[in-house]
Amino acid sequence: MSSALSADSVADFRENGFYILPGFLSAAECDALIAQSKTLANAKNGEYRPALNPHRENPAFATLMKDPKLVGMVERLVGGKASGLQTQWFFGRPGTKGFSVHQDNFFVEAGAPEAFVSTWLALNDTSIENGTIFVFPGAHKEGLLPVRPLAKVAAAGQDYNANNEECVVPARYRRVDVAVPKGTLVFLDSLAPHGSYDNISSDSWRYVMLNNYIRSGIAFRPGNSAKREEIPLYD
Ligand SMILES: O=C(O)CCC(=O)C(=O)O
């Protein structure tokens, strides 16, 4: 695994609302985590919907959330001691619908948005075709954006709340696709609008682990399905 965040990387994150760190996991480490995902209930039932809080089902996911290098970088971004809040595992089976544009703090309502970050970890190479994410550099500075409801669509393999609404990003921000190699970690500001493409590939699953972290002691919304709680990161 690599590396700590440099001052330039932190400045980049603050300016753009996201930061891409290639090479966080080796190919072997990615493959080991993908193998562990086959133990999750949402794989075993054949539906392959995103697994909410896989760290509660399999300790491999808790170990990754608590990885000291990862926690060190997160603590730099949240400005103090961090706690985990939630984990999510995306199988991204071919045909899976993308996630509508949203800001993570729309759901989490962290009392201090700058003290809440997400990490999006690609376990295989991602592309527009297999449903990678996109971001809008700088748009996190707008604060919480308005949302509009979306017409519900059947979405096999996707989170039930992924397409209830979308946030409205002012037209002056350009959309940037985040197509990254296997093992790349993407840090997301809690107010960074982002979404993902439909997986239109014929055979490329898009495996991703998403973690949410908050500066310890900051208020947040537990949520009805996520049931978020502060997770200690030091055992
Ligand atoms: O990886 C994706 O499809 C997007 C997931 C996401 O942005 C989220 O759950 O907050």
The ligand as an SDF file (V2000), in Angstrom:
LIG
                    3D

 10  9  0  0  0  0  0  0  0  0999 V2000
  -20.1850    3.8280   -6.8710 O   0  0  0  0  0  0  0  0  0  0  0  0
  -21.2680    4.2850   -7.1650 C   0  0  0  0  0  0  0  0  0  0  0  0
  -21.9990    3.7910   -8.0050 O   0  0  0  0  0  0  0  0  0  0  0  0
  -21.7410    5.5290   -6.4670 C   0  0  0  0  0  0  0  0  0  0  0  0
  -21.9590    5.2730   -5.0310 C   0  0  0  0  0  0  0  0  0  0  0  0
  -22.0880    6.5200   -4.2600 C   0  0  0  0  0  0  0  0  0  0  0  0
  -21.7310    7.5610   -4.6900 O   0  0  0  0  0  0  0  0  0  0  0  0
  -22.6550    6.5000   -2.9320 C   0  0  0  0  0  0  0  0  0  0  0  0
  -23.1920    5.4780   -2.5000 O   0  0  0  0  0  0  0  0  0  0  0  0
  -22.5960    7.5520   -2.2480 O   0  0  0  0  0  0  0  0  0  0  0  0
  1  2  2  0
  2  3  1  0
  2  4  1  0
  4  5  1  0
  5  6  1  0
  6  7  2  0
  6  8  1  0
  8  9  2  0
  8 10  1  0
M  END
$$$$
